[in-house]
């Protein structure tokens, strides 16, 4: 009975370590999701127009607003003003595109690193378990 407990103890320790590592990675993922959500939509209006990059939702809303305004101006045959509004809408869409590419790039990089770390941990665990499962030579 004690022999079985002795064999199980390293396995239990390994499971506890894997669980702890998993919790640590979950916290990292939560931080990354929070960071990405801040890029998607900044609450509190702490971005001023014309300063820095907009968040994704604000950039898309500006593009929609400029497009609607351009449509109204086209209906009134104000071509020059409509062109300016369409140019502003295009600029907002380009800003939204930049933000979305940043989000996708950051998420892909984070998930790639998380996958690599997980693979390393599981390979190490598999090696440790395999070593423990090998029969021990008697008399050595």
N, C-alpha and C positions, 0 to 999 in steps of 0.2 A: 504494500500500500504506500509506504513512504517513497519507494522507488518511482512509482507512478506520479506522485506529487512532485518529486524532484524533476521528472521529465516535463511535467506540465508547467512548472514555474517559469522557465524561460519563454514558453509560448504565451503565458498570461502577461508577462512583462512586455513582450513584443506587441501584443494586442493593445495593451494600455498605451504604449508609445505611439502606435499607429493611430489610436483614438485621439490622443493629444495632438499629434501632427495634423490630423483631419480637422480638429477644432481650430487650430491656428490658421490653416488654409481657409477655412470658412470665414474667419474674421478678416483675413486679407481680401477675400472676395467681396465681403460686405463693404469694406473701405473703397474698393474699386468701383462697385456699383454706385456708392454715394458720390464718388468723384465724377462718374459718367453722368449720373442724373443731374448733377450741377451744370454740366455742359449742355444737357438737353434743355433744361429750363431753370433759369435762375429766378428764385422767388425773392420778393422784397424790392425789386426794381433797382438793384445796385449797379446796373450798367447804364451809362449815360449814352445817348445817341451820338454817334460819331467817334466815340472813344473805344478803342480796342475791338475785340470780336464780340458779336452778339451771341446769345444762346440760340439754339436751333428753333425753338418755338417763336421767339421774338422776330428772328430773321424771316421766317415763313409768314408770320402775321404782317410784317412790313411789306413783303412782296405782294401779298393779297390786297392790302390797302392801296398800294400804288397801282396795281392792275385795275382795281375797281375804279379808281380815280381816272386812270387813262381811258377806260371804257366810256365814262361819263364825258370826258373831254372830246373823244372821238365822235360821240353822238352830237355834240355841239359844234363839230367841225373845227376844233382848236388843235390842229395837227402838231404844232411846235410844242405846246404844253403837254400833249399826250405823249409825244416822243420822250420828253424829259421824265415823265412819270414811268414810262416803260423802261427807260434806262435805270431809274432808281429801283424798279422792281427786279431787273436783271442783277443789279449789284447786290440786292438783298438775297436773291436766290444763290448767287455765287458765295456769299457769306454762309448761308445755310449749308451749302455743299462742303465748304471747308470744315465747318464744325462737325458735320456728319462723318467726314473722312477721318477726322481726329478721333472721334468716338470709336469708329470701327477699328482703326489702327491700334488704339490703346487697348481695347478689349481683346483683339486678336493677340497682341503681344503678351498681355497678362495671362490669357488662357494657354498660350503656348508654353510659357514658363511654368504654369501650374501643372500642365500635362507632363513636362519633363521632370519636374520634381516628384510627381506621383509615380511615374515609371521608375525612377531611381529608388524610391522608398519600397515599392513592391518588389523590385528585383532584389534589393537587399534583404527584405523579409523572406522572399522565396529561397535565397541562398542560405540564410540562417536556419530556416525550417528544414531545408534539405540536409544541411550539415548535422542538425540534431537527429534527423531520422536515420542517418547512416549507422550501421551496427558498429559498436565499439569493439576493438580487438582485445581479447582477453590476454592478460599477462604482459601488457605493454606499460 
